[in-house]
Amino acid sequence: MSQSGSQAAAFFRDVRQSGLVWLVRDDGGSPAPLSADGTRSLPFWSTSARAQKAAKIWGMGYGSNPCPWKPGATANCPMPPRRDS
């Protein structure tokens, strides 16, 4: 299995077990990268630890408060506004 395949498998396994995905945000919102076709995507992680690791890579205070969110339910924290990153 490729590295991306094993990462995808771990993501789905973790989300299936917990029923949650994690957002990374700070007071300015969450990173929402702009793709080549002009659309934005909001990144999610399958565990708090993975979200915190990504936040440390990005710096700028991200990850001081990873936010759990159960798809289809009200978020446990306010949904962050989109912003460029």
C-alpha positions, 0 to 999 in steps of 0.5 A, a space after each residue: 500500500 502506498 503512503 497516501 493509501 495507508 494515511 487514507 486508511 488510517 483517517 477512515 479507521 479513526 473517523 469510523 471509530 470516533 465519529 469525529 473529525 478535527 479542525 485546526 483554527 485560531 482566532 482568525 479562523 481556519 486555513 482554507 487553501 485556494 486550489 488551482 480551479 479557485 475553490 477552497 477546501 477546509 482540511 480535517 484530521 482524524 485525531 486531535 494529535 494529527 491536527 496539532 501536528 499539522 498546526 505546529 507545521 503551519 505555526 502562527 498559533 494554529 492548533 492551540 485549540 483543535 476543534 472536534 466536529 461530528 459530521 451532520 451535527 452541530 459543531 462543538 465549536 463555532 465553525 471558523 470563517 474561511 481565510 486564505 493561507 
